């Protein structure tokens, strides 16, 4: 990138953040949100609080930590505004596309060394292609010819967070709501699609996902109930009927 490109990108970042700034509350919190956003984009390796605060922020590590951990801003409002940006700036590019707007369901893992981060467990890490100690999130991404955006997301709480006598205390320590139930990844995916549909800001023409989700009948039933068209990957061992099998049963 040329210096001109960098300046243009910086101006776009300021404008993008300005649309969300008021959702974070007080001016100091707004500043922290901008520092964190810059850090996610600019820090080449560790994107944790300390290097972000020291490299691109004001140097106030504790302030940025409080903003991320306990500041009273609602991510739902930010996510709702992001859907509005997607609808205004990217969805129009799909008007002439035969595919339209596509919602992609996928999961991603974040490697962790400890045991205290919410949802962390020994589980499949898709990035590494093997089992690892990690957190896993389920994501619904909106895709158009002009670009893509995160429409909704949710952290997956591994079943181990719900088993054993200390499970409730473990969840309470990381502020998981008491009434938060265990949900499989396909159940989370169904909730994400349902939430986007309920808000009505974005209406995907299609939903797609890999076989981990395409093989789940409950998720497909949910999409059917929403009137949502979908194209899902299924295992190669899936039986496909060329005709309705019930039509082949003789009547007596």
FIMI-462157 format. One record per residue (C-alpha): x, z, y. Coordinates in steps of 0.02 Angstrom, whole numbers, plus 50000, padded with zeros to 5 digits. Example, Ala and Ser with C-alpha at 12.3 -4.5 7.8 and 13.67 -1.06 7.14 Angstrom:
506155039049775506845035749947
//
This chain:
500005000050000500584996150176500565009250315499015000550383498155002250214498595020650205497905024050379496305014650337496105024550175496395040850268495035036450394493835032150254494215048950170493815058250332492175048850349491725051750168492055070350180491085071850343489495066950252489665082050136490525094550250488995104150310488475107450130489965119250113489385131050250490555138550379491925128450465493315137150368492475132550203492295114650264494165114250299494535120850125493425107650048494385094050139496065101450085495485102049905494855084149910496515078249982497455087949850496495080049707496975062949774498735066249835499545078749716500385068149581500475081049442499735098549447498065098149535497825116949533497515127949684499275133449729500135116349740498635109149833498655123349961500535122149986500695103149988499165096550079498215111850140498545125550266499615135450144498235148350121498235149449932497055164449923495835156350044495735140449941495565150649781494085160149854493285143849909493375136749733492945152749639491675162549740491155152949896489235152149908488985133249909487855124349786488625109949691486865103349657486695098949841488365090049841487905080449683486235075349759487105068749914488345059249807486905050549719486235045649890487915038149938487945028549773486185022049803486565016449981488305009149963488495003149783486785000049706486394984949819487844975449738486884975749573485394966349644486054949349589486814955549428485944951949261486494969149201485994979249353486474997549371487205005349213487285023949176488745027849061488705043948961490415050148909491415065948888493155070848942494295085148895495465095848998496905104048904497095122748929498395135248868497385151248882495735157748814494885163848973494325147749059492455145349038492045134748885493835133448824494015132248635494935123548496493965107148493494135088248497495115081648645494685063348669496155060548786497375065648649496355059248503496495075748410495915093748409496665104248548496375119748653495345112648796493765112248900492545097848877491335090849005489915078448981489715065649121488445052849178489315039349280488385025949378489205008749370488884993549481489874977649520490494985849682491085002049604490575017949515490145036049552489815052249459487925054649453487905071349362488955082049246488975098149148490275108549058490035110048870490075127948807490795127548631489765136348499491125149648484490555156048655488905160848573489515168548411490185186048379489795203148455490845200048612490145182848655488905189148785490255199248875491425184348870490125173248954489715186649083491545188149136491565169849189489835170849270488865160649143487015164549178486275176549051484885164649002486035149548983485735142848805486925134048689486735115248706487515101348604488355087248697486905075148665485695088548729486745089848887486755070948904484855070448890484715083649026485855073749142484825057949123483225067949145483865076349304484365059749382482675052349337481765067349410482685066049575482295047549586483705042649703484565031949570483665022349433484855015349302484324999049223485265003549065486055018848985487525016748868488665028148766489785028548614489225032548437489365051448461487805049648570487065033548502486915041648331485865056048399484005053148371483425066848490484385059048634483665041848596481925049348587482195057148759482715040348831481175032348752480035045548828480785041949000480505023248978482375021048995483185005548919484805008848827486195000648727487135012848616488595011348498488195016648319489285019348165489705003948061488805012347915487125012048007485715003747911484824990248012483114983847961482754965547999480884969247990479834984848003480094993147831478335000647836477624983047839478384979747667477434993847582475984986847480474244993647509473235000447363
//
